[in-house]
């Protein structure tokens, strides 16, 4: 059986008789972000604070990977805690969407890393209205 331990607080290390595997915290964050986006009713994940907002803008301009935007993880030796911030689609049941996101994030992280996810805290920060997008597209076209 593999032993898990944290190395420098930045990655999880899985050690077995056959060798060592290191999983970076960024990998866990990407898994969480992708898993959250797989759920209908999640319009988009949004940044945590000003620093992440600036980073997100830079990533959009440069075409860099944005899959960890709106995701914060705290990874320990055998456990992980996740915080997600997202905009929900108008008309969905926010509690049902949040629970579906929570289950999917827990399942994906467990299946892909072997980590036990202790908490998935979710902040729904806004609602997305499809009419807003259409009005913005019409204004840009005129």
C-alpha positions as CSV (number, residue, x, y, z in Angstrom):
1,X,0.0,0.0,0.0
2,X,1.2,3.5,-0.9
3,X,2.2,6.0,1.8
4,X,1.3,9.7,1.3
5,X,3.1,12.6,2.7
6,X,3.5,16.3,1.9
7,X,6.8,17.7,0.6
8,X,7.2,21.4,1.3
9,X,3.5,22.0,1.4
10,X,3.4,22.2,-2.3
11,X,2.8,18.7,-3.5
12,X,1.6,15.3,-2.3
13,X,4.1,12.5,-2.5
14,X,2.9,8.9,-2.9
15,X,5.6,6.4,-2.1
16,X,5.4,2.6,-2.8
17,X,7.9,-0.2,-3.1
18,X,8.1,0.5,-6.9
19,X,8.8,4.2,-6.6
20,X,7.5,7.7,-5.8
21,X,4.8,9.9,-7.4
22,X,4.5,13.6,-6.7
23,X,1.2,15.4,-7.3
24,X,1.4,19.2,-7.3
25,X,-1.3,21.3,-5.6
26,X,-2.0,22.9,-9.0
27,X,-3.0,19.5,-10.4
28,X,-5.5,19.1,-7.6
29,X,-6.8,22.6,-8.2
30,X,-7.2,21.9,-12.0
31,X,-9.1,18.7,-11.2
32,X,-11.5,20.6,-8.9
33,X,-12.0,23.4,-11.5
34,X,-12.7,21.0,-14.3
35,X,-15.0,18.9,-12.1
36,X,-17.0,22.0,-11.1
37,X,-17.4,23.1,-14.7
38,X,-18.8,19.7,-15.7
39,X,-22.0,20.4,-13.7
40,X,-24.9,22.1,-15.5
41,X,-25.9,25.3,-13.8
42,X,-22.3,26.5,-13.2
43,X,-21.8,29.3,-15.6
44,X,-18.2,30.2,-14.8
45,X,-15.7,30.1,-11.9
46,X,-14.6,33.5,-10.7
47,X,-11.5,34.7,-9.1
48,X,-10.8,34.9,-5.3
49,X,-9.9,38.5,-4.6
50,X,-8.0,41.2,-6.5
51,X,-4.7,39.3,-7.0
52,X,-6.4,36.4,-8.7
53,X,-8.5,38.8,-10.8
54,X,-5.4,40.5,-12.1
55,X,-3.8,37.1,-12.8
56,X,-7.0,36.0,-14.5
57,X,-6.9,39.0,-16.8
58,X,-3.3,38.3,-17.7
59,X,-4.1,34.7,-18.4
60,X,-6.9,35.6,-20.7
61,X,-4.7,38.1,-22.6
62,X,-1.8,35.6,-23.0
63,X,-4.0,32.6,-23.6
64,X,-2.6,30.9,-20.4
65,X,-4.4,28.1,-18.6
66,X,-7.4,29.4,-16.6
67,X,-8.7,26.1,-15.2
68,X,-7.6,26.9,-11.7
69,X,-9.3,30.3,-11.7
70,X,-11.9,30.4,-8.9
71,X,-10.4,27.4,-7.1
72,X,-8.4,27.3,-3.9
73,X,-7.0,24.1,-2.5
74,X,-5.3,23.1,0.8
75,X,-3.6,19.8,0.3
76,X,-2.3,17.7,3.2
77,X,-0.7,14.3,3.5
78,X,-3.8,12.4,2.8
79,X,-6.5,15.0,2.6
80,X,-7.5,18.0,0.6
81,X,-9.9,20.9,1.2
82,X,-11.3,22.9,-1.7
83,X,-12.9,26.3,-2.0
84,X,-14.8,27.2,-5.2
85,X,-16.3,30.5,-6.3
86,X,-18.7,30.5,-9.2
87,X,-21.6,32.3,-11.0
88,X,-24.7,30.2,-11.3
89,X,-27.1,30.2,-14.2
90,X,-30.4,31.9,-13.4
91,X,-33.3,29.5,-12.8
92,X,-31.3,26.5,-11.4
93,X,-31.6,25.3,-7.9
94,X,-28.5,26.6,-6.3
95,X,-28.5,24.1,-3.4
96,X,-28.8,21.2,-6.0
97,X,-26.1,22.6,-8.2
98,X,-23.8,23.2,-5.2
99,X,-24.3,19.6,-4.0
100,X,-23.7,18.2,-7.5
101,X,-20.5,20.2,-7.7
102,X,-19.4,19.1,-4.3
103,X,-20.0,15.4,-5.1
104,X,-18.3,15.6,-8.5
105,X,-15.2,17.4,-7.1
106,X,-14.9,14.9,-4.3
107,X,-15.3,11.9,-6.7
108,X,-12.8,13.3,-9.3
109,X,-10.1,14.2,-6.8
110,X,-10.4,10.9,-5.0
111,X,-10.4,8.8,-8.3
112,X,-7.4,10.7,-9.8
113,X,-5.2,11.3,-6.8
114,X,-6.3,9.0,-4.0
115,X,-6.8,12.1,-1.7
116,X,-9.7,12.2,0.7
117,X,-11.5,15.5,0.2
118,X,-12.6,16.7,3.7
119,X,-14.5,19.9,2.6
120,X,-15.7,21.6,-0.6
121,X,-16.8,25.1,0.4
122,X,-18.7,26.9,-2.4
123,X,-19.4,30.6,-2.8
124,X,-22.0,31.5,-5.4
125,X,-21.1,35.1,-6.1
126,X,-23.6,36.0,-8.8
127,X,-26.3,34.9,-11.3
128,X,-25.9,34.7,-15.0
129,X,-28.9,35.8,-17.1
130,X,-28.8,34.6,-20.8
131,X,-30.5,37.8,-21.9
132,X,-27.6,39.8,-20.6
133,X,-25.2,38.0,-23.0
134,X,-27.6,38.5,-26.0
135,X,-28.0,42.2,-25.2
136,X,-24.2,42.5,-25.0
137,X,-23.7,40.8,-28.3
138,X,-26.3,43.0,-30.0
139,X,-24.7,46.2,-28.6
140,X,-21.3,45.0,-29.8
141,X,-22.6,44.3,-33.3
142,X,-24.2,47.8,-33.7
